[in-house]
């Protein structure tokens, strides 16, 4: 197996644990000189980034107004407007934080967990509940998976998303129990249908308290809980929500499932880990140790394990390289930015389904290519191109490679860029649409 | 523009279409494509397949409703439709009250209801079940979709033979050597200089990773698609691209029931693109469109009625527009839902459901047996029709293909075409 040299490995590390450039203060290329061990420690250092834009203060949504009641039409409109405004404020805030942070791994990691516990504001409606979930994912995303899983099973946004409120003893709703096993903790093939039904019974009685103007809270109503013991994966006991999570997380399948999902985003969506690697990674310990084990696996340094940038990585990476801050864009430009992400198929807080976002070649469609071309043209108009403008025309392609964190343009792309190098905006826009930028080496 | 463009089930647990697409990356270039015979318009007598995927698991029992069966009312008292509400089809069955257009087509003999369709040992996972449906591989997902394998059998590897309306490609259209094209609603105009850049950036380059080659090819495909599908703004025809977070269809607030397994989309707008392409004589033989939001664990009646209404209106209007063009529409979902209702007026994941096939070439009526409510297993319906029978019929009689080559030897067909 071929192996990247240290510089290329550090470059890959910074790309994949961040958004393609190290941020406003320097390009990935500058940082690649620091050496592997130091770079890895620095990335995984879990300190907070106190300078990152703080979350917005989102209030409760107004009363919804009853469907079909004409007198409530005004209330319904106000409700929809509030939902839309909260959603936009929340999304722009997170994008802005991703674009501004000095510790991109914290945001990237939070995005990976958002993909894992995929919950959409489309159904949840409350921006405040989505933000609370985002904070949980951010603060618990580097510790024990069990702690994260315990918090998520009682996360009001996730519970609402998966209809937990309707899960009662008399007619259990299996949605949360099923996805807990299939997607969040164990993976397909590690449980039977009966386990799902029994786990749903164990979770009966839990609902979301949405009364008043306070934050939503998980609430247990014993009269709705199915009494007695349940049998889940061979263990019979009277499970609580927490003991059920603990039981699932203790299965050998759990660390392997979690490691495989992280692997697909950090190493390769096509080439899974070897059994030996998976054993080692699954046994590594807490989530930071798991990520460290993934990043130090020999496969991480295999040049064949390239990744297609997810749309959020692609867009945020470009914003960082060009010094664009979403929060500082005026209304129309913000709308364009959100439409770009929508058109590319990845809007934060709105994953398409509980399974999260697609991988790899699924992003490489003609339709997405068209959206990227539109985005590139906007971004070079909004962004800071001083470095490109001030360089002599023949050095502009190289300057753009440095800014965007592309190790080298292919001969083909180099020729196209050289052709356009006389016009700074045009050459920059072409660079942003180039295959070498979209697919991470 | 986001909700309908989401290709929902290409995920960790699903099809590895990525690998298939990557493998096909260098199989065609724009020049080869343009040089191929595909630039010729479609032959007049060639039939067209429009596959409508309902994401989330549509409740078959409330679509083709056994309203006269007392067991149906016992199983879901709050969810059941009365005999006087449904649109009668005979044999004790009736269509959901929201499907008046489909009833009209039934009366004209242009709606086939294939009953009890699923695969052996149905899986209750959205992702796994949708993967199985899209790959037509009942034993578990394989890396290629059934229409992707059909694309592979054509010698020219033309991606435009199968087109998906949306931003990302459903696994359905991923072959080993060829992937269908994704065409998006609306979007910016591509100026001549950018078209040229796309062509140049798409030039094959030795020694690059297949995914990077695929990224380059997507730019070349874009140029091709713009060439063939025209390069004008579509906003006026299909509604302006919206803020991705803008509520659609006034549905905001009403769609709480079915959200977590794919959300609703603008099916009518997607079909408007298809209709335009068909009438323009584009050589595409298979189109994929979708409608999401059918995961009705809660408040099912409101959500499903609204969605089936959208489906009915969109498909009926579309078929009116393409009259005389030999179009066959097939509507399916990854599973039906549990026969017994749950506590919040919804249903959990189930097994078999009806596949609806519509259009002038179709032989209307019932095909396959209705699964009985008297022998449920764990409250789930039996499977009476193998889903590959439906695919084999569509492959043989719409796409003029040999089903056995595409369905691993399966060539049993049904009489609906």
Interface residues (C-beta under 8 A of the other chain):
Chain A: X64 X67 X76 X79 X80 X83 X84 X87 X88 X91 X120 X122 X123 X125 X161 X162 X163 X165 X166 X167 X168 X170 X171 X172 X173 X174 X175 X178 X179 X182 X183 X187 X188 X193 X196 X260 X261 X264 X269 X270 X304 X306 X308 X335 X338 X339 X341 X342 X343 X344 X345 X347 X350 X352 X353 X354 X355 X356 X357 X358 X359 X360 X361 X362 X363 X364 X365 X366 X367 X368 X369 X370 X371 X373 X374 X410 X411 X412 X413 X415 X416 X420 X430 X433 X434 X435 X436 X438 X439 X441
Chain B: X1 X2 X3 X5 X6 X7 X8 X9 X10 X11 X12 X13 X14 X16 X17 X18 X19 X20 X21 X22 X25 X55 X124 X125 X126 X127 X128 X166 X167 X168 X169 X179 X181 X182 X183 X184 X187 X188 X190 X194 X197 X198 X200 X201 X203 X205 X208 X209 X211 X212 X213 X214 X215 X216 X217 X218 X219 X221 X222 X224 X225 X226 X241 X242 X243 X244 X245 X246 X247 X252 X253 X254 X255 X256 X259 X260 X261 X262 X263 X292 X295 X297 X298 X340 X341 X342 X343 X344 X346 X348 X349 X378
